[in-house]
Amino acid sequence: MTDTHKTRVALLRAELKKQKLTGFFVPRADEFQGEYVPAYAERLRWLTNFRGSAGIAIVTLNKAAIFVDGRYVIQVRQQVDEKIFAPFHLMEEPPAAWIGKNLKKGDRLGFDPWLVTAEQAKRLHEACAAVGASFVAVASNPIDAVWKDQPPRPMAELATQPTQFAGRTAAEKIKDLRKGLGNVDAVVLTQPDSVSWLFNLRGFDVPHTPVVAAYAIVPARGKAQLFIAPEKLTDEVKTHLRAIATTHPPKDIGAALKALGKAKARVLIDPAWTPERIRELLVKAKATMVTGADPVSLPKARKNPTEQEGARAAQKRDGVAMSRFLCWLEREAPKGGLTELDAAAKLEAFRADTGELKDLSFETIPASGPHAAIPHYHATEESNRRLGLNEIFLIDSGAQYIDGTTDITRTVIVGTPTPEMKDRFTRVLKGMVGLTMIRFPKGTTGSQLDVLARQHLWSAGLDFDHGTGHGVGAYLSVHEGPARINKSDRTPLEAGMILSNEPGFYKQGDYGIRIENLVMVHEAKPVTGGERPMLGFETLTLAPIDRRLIDVALLSDAERKWLDAYHARVLKEVGDHLEGDELAWLRKACAPL
């Protein structure tokens, strides 16, 4: 690994000299800024061997650094050679700070303007300018020049998302979008899940995320324009789009943006997601740019009644598969022969048995013992570990069904837990339950609720270094904005939003705990004397929580009642689809505390 990546860095540096650059900025991104990217866009992995879903490297002619968030601070040191790349915490020591310390007057830090957002580019331009350096957009990516066996761009055909699952036609969605444009003449959409949702399309170029890799321009009047490789368009998709959009090869977007400038159009872009190259083209076209949030994000996040029903059906189906898996795991794991990859494969098989599985919603995280202390552990043939007796096993997984996307984490004990394990598990459980039970006024943000998931860990001097919850799409991305539950998010939660509720605890080198259910924001029933409209959470996920890891003495009466009621619901809704030993196991797993 070391020699290979040392050679690759050397090749990159030679190419930088050819392009008269001092360094190069390498994000883990494709042209659509998605969390999951096709193989050709895995430039960061190719260069560094880092396999996480988020990260950035900066390589200069004599230094190299890699930046990751709190999920990956352990993983990055295991996968990347620190003799080549110095690791940094993305939030505590961001790239802009590194630039300030390591670049000097006259240096030229290159970047690919398709892989960096307009917002990022502005921030990094300023960081470079502060030391007299420049942030330079390159015409061709230097990594592509030296990556000789770079995979080709995928060309999977698109599919339509039927109205019976989407709930509304694409024409209806576009009409609503236009109503909210105000004095804007057109909006440029660059997020694949926004394009997919708006046009009721699904794509299959990206692993685990059925989004369309396309940009769109939606004018205030007239047909929308969709920029996508023509090879991906089936006759069915062409018929579906005919009345609402024209289709164009991706290379034609420059001409379309130029036409907007010629028409003196006011064009809305979201700088947090729009590639810097598109902003540059609009500037060159002399269009009037209006910056604001992607106008599809909120309507997409507020699931309509059809999408809500689809989510409930998908979660029940997934709960049956998950319960069958947990039954199997409890029987087989103590025998000592199971590995992490065995467990992941078996869970996928149970999901496939439903007959409805389209794909996993992300690569399953099956983490035993010390691996569970790595929040986004990646199991490989090299790291694959047997599930040990008296060890914790954490499995974070999800599925894509045509009616909904799932994401669930369960932590179980193989054998007997230690008192410390039970204490930590129960504190995590209390946080998850407390967040689930809360009622909150309209306008409340995820950052205002985040403390509920952490309070019982904080009281013991503990915490976890990731967000408590992320949005989830409707047969789209398992990580969906704009709302989240974390220490800083400012997006108000609204009815119909689906989010994860997943506090955790991680003891490095020993074990990790995470309990994750998906919840949906709904209108809460009024209470006597109440004066304000309130919201609450409906739990969607249906699978047992390991009672063997609970210290019942730490639970309040309200928490015990919630858990007993939850398990009674799981037994009723999932148990109807099980029989024999599996049903007997579920009855035991869901017994009152």
Secondary structure by P-SEA (a helix, b strand, c coil): caaaaaaaaaaaaaaaaaacccccccccccccccccccccccccccccccccccbbbbbcccbbbbbbccccaaaaaaccccccbbbbccccccaaaaaaacccccbbbbbccccccaaaaaaaaaaaaaacccccccccccccccccccccccbbbbbbbccccccccaaaaaaaaaaacccccbbbbccaaaaaaaacbbbccccccccccbbbbbccccbbbbbcccccccaaaaaaaccccccccccaaaaaaaaaaaaccbbbbccccccaaaaaaaaaacccccccccccccccccccaaaaaaaaaaaaaaaaaaaaaaaaaaaccccccccaaaaaaaaaaaaaaaccccccccccccccccccccccccccccccccccccbbbbbbcccccccbbbbbbbbbbcccccaaaaaaaaaaaaaaaaaaacccccccccccccccccaaaaaaccccccccbbbbccccccccccccccccccccccccbbbbbcccccccccbbbbbbbbbbbccccccccccbbbbbbbbcccccccccccccccccaaaaaaaaaaaaaaaaaaaaaccaaaaaaaaaaaccc
